[in-house]
Amino acid sequence: MNNLAVRWLLYLCALGALGVVTGCSSSAKPYTLVAQLPPLSQTHMVAATIDVEGSRCGVRVMTLDSSNPWTPACTVISDQSGFKDFTIDGKEVKFGAVDNGFKVLSTNPPTLPPPASTAPPATTVKAAAIAKSPAPAASTAVTTATAVTGESFPDQWVQAPYPGHVKLQGQNLGFLVQTATLTISGSAGMLDVVFKGSYSPLHLKCSVIADQRGDYTLLFNPAEASKATGGGNYSILLSSEGQSISGNIWDSHGFDSWTPSLPPQWAAVAYTAD
Protein backbone atom coordinates (compact mmCIF):
# COMPACT_ATOMS: atom_id res chain seq x y z
CA MET A 1 0.00 0.00 0.00
CA ASN A 2 1.50 3.36 -1.01
CA ASN A 3 1.80 6.34 1.32
CA LEU A 4 -1.19 8.12 -0.20
CA ALA A 5 -3.45 5.12 0.36
CA VAL A 6 -2.25 4.77 3.95
CA ARG A 7 -2.94 8.45 4.64
CA TRP A 8 -6.41 8.14 3.09
CA LEU A 9 -7.28 5.11 5.25
CA LEU A 10 -6.13 6.90 8.40
CA TYR A 11 -8.21 9.90 7.38
CA LEU A 12 -11.34 7.75 6.97
CA CYS A 13 -10.78 6.12 10.38
CA ALA A 14 -10.37 9.55 11.94
CA LEU A 15 -13.67 10.60 10.41
CA GLY A 16 -15.22 7.38 11.71
CA ALA A 17 -14.10 8.26 15.24
CA LEU A 18 -16.00 11.52 14.85
CA GLY A 19 -19.11 9.70 13.69
CA VAL A 20 -18.85 10.78 10.03
CA VAL A 21 -18.25 7.25 8.73
CA THR A 22 -18.61 3.94 10.56
CA GLY A 23 -16.51 1.49 8.55
CA CYS A 24 -13.64 1.47 11.08
CA SER A 25 -15.85 0.92 14.11
CA SER A 26 -16.25 -2.60 15.48
CA SER A 27 -19.39 -1.75 17.49
CA ALA A 28 -21.33 0.99 15.69
CA LYS A 29 -24.62 -0.05 17.31
CA PRO A 30 -25.04 1.04 20.95
CA TYR A 31 -25.40 -1.68 23.57
CA THR A 32 -25.37 -2.11 27.35
CA LEU A 33 -23.28 -4.42 29.51
CA VAL A 34 -25.26 -5.68 32.52
CA ALA A 35 -23.52 -7.07 35.60
CA GLN A 36 -24.56 -10.47 36.93
CA LEU A 37 -24.73 -9.70 40.63
CA PRO A 38 -24.92 -11.99 43.67
CA PRO A 39 -27.96 -11.82 45.98
CA LEU A 40 -28.44 -8.65 48.02
CA SER A 41 -27.49 -10.63 51.10
CA GLN A 42 -23.94 -10.66 49.70
CA THR A 43 -23.71 -7.23 48.08
CA HIS A 44 -25.15 -3.74 48.32
CA MET A 45 -25.24 -3.40 44.54
CA VAL A 46 -28.76 -3.45 43.14
CA ALA A 47 -27.80 -3.01 39.48
CA ALA A 48 -24.66 -2.21 37.48
CA THR A 49 -24.63 -1.26 33.81
CA ILE A 50 -22.23 0.13 31.21
CA ASP A 51 -23.79 1.91 28.22
CA VAL A 52 -21.49 1.84 25.18
CA GLU A 53 -22.16 4.20 22.28
CA GLY A 54 -19.28 4.10 19.84
CA SER A 55 -16.32 5.79 21.48
CA ARG A 56 -18.38 6.80 24.53
CA CYS A 57 -19.30 4.77 27.58
CA GLY A 58 -21.18 5.45 30.80
CA VAL A 59 -21.03 3.40 34.01
CA ARG A 60 -23.99 3.34 36.39
CA VAL A 61 -24.01 1.37 39.65
CA MET A 62 -27.05 1.54 41.92
CA THR A 63 -26.48 0.59 45.57
CA LEU A 64 -28.55 0.34 48.71
CA ASP A 65 -26.38 2.97 50.36
CA SER A 66 -27.37 5.98 48.28
CA SER A 67 -30.30 7.39 46.35
CA ASN A 68 -27.83 8.51 43.68
CA PRO A 69 -26.04 5.89 41.55
CA TRP A 70 -22.25 5.77 41.26
CA THR A 71 -21.34 7.11 37.82
CA PRO A 72 -17.53 7.13 37.49
CA ALA A 73 -15.79 8.53 34.42
CA CYS A 74 -15.54 6.02 31.58
CA THR A 75 -13.70 6.03 28.24
CA VAL A 76 -13.45 3.37 25.53
CA ILE A 77 -9.94 2.13 24.68
CA SER A 78 -10.94 -0.85 22.54
CA ASP A 79 -14.32 -2.38 21.71
CA GLN A 80 -14.30 -5.72 19.89
CA SER A 81 -16.82 -8.55 19.82
CA GLY A 82 -14.72 -10.76 22.10
CA PHE A 83 -12.61 -8.21 23.95
CA LYS A 84 -13.36 -4.82 25.49
CA ASP A 85 -11.02 -2.39 27.18
CA PHE A 86 -12.31 0.64 29.10
CA THR A 87 -10.90 3.15 31.53
CA ILE A 88 -13.27 3.33 34.50
CA ASP A 89 -12.66 5.66 37.43
CA GLY A 90 -9.07 6.12 36.27
CA LYS A 91 -8.30 2.38 36.04
CA GLU A 92 -8.03 0.20 32.97
CA VAL A 93 -10.65 -2.55 32.97
CA LYS A 94 -10.41 -5.34 30.38
CA PHE A 95 -13.31 -7.65 29.53
CA GLY A 96 -12.88 -10.99 27.78
CA ALA A 97 -15.66 -13.07 26.22
CA VAL A 98 -16.49 -16.16 28.31
CA ASP A 99 -19.40 -18.50 27.51
CA ASN A 100 -22.35 -16.18 26.80
CA GLY A 101 -20.96 -13.11 28.53
CA PHE A 102 -17.83 -11.26 29.56
CA LYS A 103 -15.45 -11.63 32.49
CA VAL A 104 -13.25 -8.88 33.92
CA LEU A 105 -9.63 -9.78 33.17
CA SER A 106 -7.97 -6.90 35.02
CA THR A 107 -6.19 -7.74 38.27
CA ASN A 108 -6.76 -4.30 39.80
CA PRO A 109 -10.27 -3.11 38.85
CA PRO A 110 -11.86 -0.10 40.58
CA THR A 111 -13.76 -0.45 43.83
CA LEU A 112 -17.00 1.24 44.71
CA PRO A 113 -16.69 4.29 46.95
CA PRO A 114 -17.87 3.95 50.57
CA PRO A 115 -21.22 5.49 51.45
CA ALA A 116 -21.15 9.25 51.98
CA SER A 117 -20.66 10.20 55.61
CA THR A 118 -23.88 12.21 55.50
CA ALA A 119 -25.93 9.30 54.23
CA PRO A 120 -27.92 7.27 56.76
CA PRO A 121 -26.57 3.76 57.41
CA ALA A 122 -28.09 0.99 55.38
CA THR A 123 -30.97 -0.51 57.32
CA THR A 124 -32.93 -3.70 57.13
CA VAL A 125 -34.99 -3.76 53.96
CA LYS A 126 -38.47 -5.18 54.32
CA ALA A 127 -38.39 -8.88 53.54
CA ALA A 128 -41.59 -8.71 51.52
CA ALA A 129 -40.26 -5.96 49.26
CA ILE A 130 -37.21 -8.01 48.31
CA ALA A 131 -38.68 -11.52 48.31
CA LYS A 132 -41.38 -10.64 45.78
CA SER A 133 -39.13 -8.50 43.56
CA PRO A 134 -36.62 -10.80 41.84
CA ALA A 135 -33.97 -8.77 40.01
CA PRO A 136 -32.06 -10.13 36.99
CA ALA A 137 -29.38 -11.24 39.43
CA ALA A 138 -31.93 -13.46 41.22
CA SER A 139 -31.89 -11.45 44.41
CA THR A 140 -33.55 -13.35 47.27
CA ALA A 141 -32.14 -11.51 50.25
CA VAL A 142 -34.31 -10.88 53.28
CA THR A 143 -32.19 -8.30 55.10
CA THR A 144 -29.12 -6.16 54.62
CA ALA A 145 -26.87 -5.26 57.51
CA THR A 146 -24.19 -2.64 58.09
CA ALA A 147 -23.03 -0.96 54.88
CA VAL A 148 -20.18 -2.66 53.06
CA THR A 149 -17.45 -0.24 52.00
CA GLY A 150 -15.19 -0.52 49.01
CA GLU A 151 -17.01 -3.35 47.26
CA SER A 152 -15.22 -4.83 44.28
CA PHE A 153 -16.23 -3.97 40.74
CA PRO A 154 -18.58 -6.66 39.32
CA ASP A 155 -16.76 -9.56 37.69
CA GLN A 156 -19.36 -11.10 35.36
CA TRP A 157 -21.29 -9.21 32.66
CA VAL A 158 -23.62 -9.95 29.76
CA GLN A 159 -24.41 -7.84 26.71
CA ALA A 160 -27.96 -6.50 26.37
CA PRO A 161 -29.71 -4.16 23.92
CA TYR A 162 -29.28 -0.43 24.51
CA PRO A 163 -32.56 0.87 26.02
CA GLY A 164 -32.56 3.96 23.82
CA HIS A 165 -34.10 7.30 24.77
CA VAL A 166 -37.78 7.01 25.59
CA LYS A 167 -40.38 9.14 27.32
CA LEU A 168 -43.37 7.15 28.56
CA GLN A 169 -46.63 8.45 29.96
CA GLY A 170 -48.98 6.41 32.09
CA GLN A 171 -52.38 5.55 30.57
CA ASN A 172 -55.66 4.86 32.42
CA LEU A 173 -54.39 6.83 35.41
CA GLY A 174 -57.15 5.82 37.83
CA PHE A 175 -58.59 7.91 40.64
CA LEU A 176 -55.46 8.94 42.53
CA VAL A 177 -52.79 9.53 39.86
CA GLN A 178 -52.73 12.97 38.29
CA THR A 179 -49.66 12.59 36.05
CA ALA A 180 -47.17 9.75 35.57
CA THR A 181 -44.03 10.02 33.43
CA LEU A 182 -41.06 7.68 33.00
CA THR A 183 -38.01 9.06 31.21
CA ILE A 184 -35.45 6.53 29.96
CA SER A 185 -32.01 7.61 28.77
CA GLY A 186 -29.92 4.52 28.17
CA SER A 187 -29.79 2.54 31.41
CA ALA A 188 -30.81 5.59 33.48
CA GLY A 189 -34.48 6.01 34.32
CA MET A 190 -36.46 8.68 36.16
CA LEU A 191 -40.01 8.13 37.40
CA ASP A 192 -42.07 11.24 38.18
CA VAL A 193 -45.59 10.82 39.54
CA VAL A 194 -47.99 13.42 40.92
CA PHE A 195 -50.96 12.21 42.96
CA LYS A 196 -54.24 13.78 43.85
CA GLY A 197 -55.04 14.49 47.48
CA SER A 198 -52.44 14.31 50.23
CA TYR A 199 -50.08 11.71 48.74
CA SER A 200 -46.53 12.95 48.24
CA PRO A 201 -45.22 12.97 44.65
CA LEU A 202 -42.69 10.37 43.56
CA HIS A 203 -39.35 11.27 41.99
CA LEU A 204 -37.46 7.98 41.90
CA LYS A 205 -34.34 7.07 39.95
CA CYS A 206 -33.99 3.57 38.56
CA SER A 207 -31.72 1.46 36.39
CA VAL A 208 -33.22 0.25 33.11
CA ILE A 209 -32.39 -3.06 31.44
CA ALA A 210 -33.77 -3.91 27.99
CA ASP A 211 -34.12 -7.25 26.22
CA GLN A 212 -34.39 -8.38 22.62
CA ARG A 213 -38.18 -8.41 22.76
CA GLY A 214 -38.35 -4.72 23.67
CA ASP A 215 -39.30 -5.23 27.33
CA TYR A 216 -37.83 -3.05 30.06
CA THR A 217 -36.93 -4.08 33.61
CA LEU A 218 -36.86 -1.15 36.04
CA LEU A 219 -34.76 -1.64 39.18
CA PHE A 220 -35.30 0.83 42.02
CA ASN A 221 -33.32 1.16 45.24
CA PRO A 222 -35.26 -1.30 47.49
CA ALA A 223 -34.68 0.70 50.67
CA GLU A 224 -35.88 3.90 49.03
CA ALA A 225 -38.73 2.37 47.04
CA SER A 226 -40.08 0.46 50.04
CA LYS A 227 -40.60 3.66 52.00
CA ALA A 228 -42.15 5.52 49.06
CA THR A 229 -44.44 2.74 47.85
CA GLY A 230 -45.64 1.11 51.04
CA GLY A 231 -43.44 -1.95 50.55
CA GLY A 232 -44.19 -2.46 46.87
CA ASN A 233 -41.98 -4.29 44.39
CA TYR A 234 -38.64 -2.69 43.54
CA SER A 235 -38.29 -4.68 40.28
CA ILE A 236 -40.89 -3.66 37.69
CA LEU A 237 -41.37 -5.26 34.28
CA LEU A 238 -42.69 -3.18 31.39
CA SER A 239 -43.78 -5.72 28.79
CA SER A 240 -43.82 -4.44 25.20
CA GLU A 241 -47.19 -4.82 23.51
CA GLY A 242 -46.19 -3.12 20.26
CA GLN A 243 -48.34 -0.64 18.38
CA SER A 244 -51.76 0.56 19.42
CA ILE A 245 -53.95 3.53 18.58
CA SER A 246 -51.94 5.56 21.10
CA GLY A 247 -48.54 4.46 19.70
CA ASN A 248 -46.03 2.02 21.19
CA ILE A 249 -47.29 0.71 24.51
CA TRP A 250 -45.98 -1.33 27.46
CA ASP A 251 -47.96 -3.19 30.13
CA SER A 252 -46.59 -2.85 33.66
CA HIS A 253 -46.15 -5.77 36.06
CA GLY A 254 -45.46 -4.78 39.67
CA PHE A 255 -46.78 -1.24 39.88
CA ASP A 256 -50.06 -2.67 41.18
CA SER A 257 -48.22 -3.55 44.43
CA TRP A 258 -47.44 0.13 45.11
CA THR A 259 -49.57 2.36 47.32
CA PRO A 260 -51.13 4.15 45.54
CA SER A 261 -50.80 1.86 42.53
CA LEU A 262 -49.44 3.25 39.28
CA PRO A 263 -50.96 2.96 35.78
CA PRO A 264 -51.14 -0.55 34.26
CA GLN A 265 -50.19 0.70 30.79
CA TRP A 266 -47.60 3.15 29.45
CA ALA A 267 -47.30 4.75 26.02
CA ALA A 268 -44.26 6.30 24.34
CA VAL A 269 -44.62 9.98 23.55
CA ALA A 270 -41.00 10.27 22.34
CA TYR A 271 -38.52 7.58 21.28
CA THR A 272 -35.10 7.23 19.65
CA ALA A 273 -33.21 3.92 19.53
CA ASP A 274 -29.76 5.53 19.90
Disulfide bonds with the S-S distance in Angstrom:
Cys13-Cys24 2.45
Cys57-Cys74 2.00
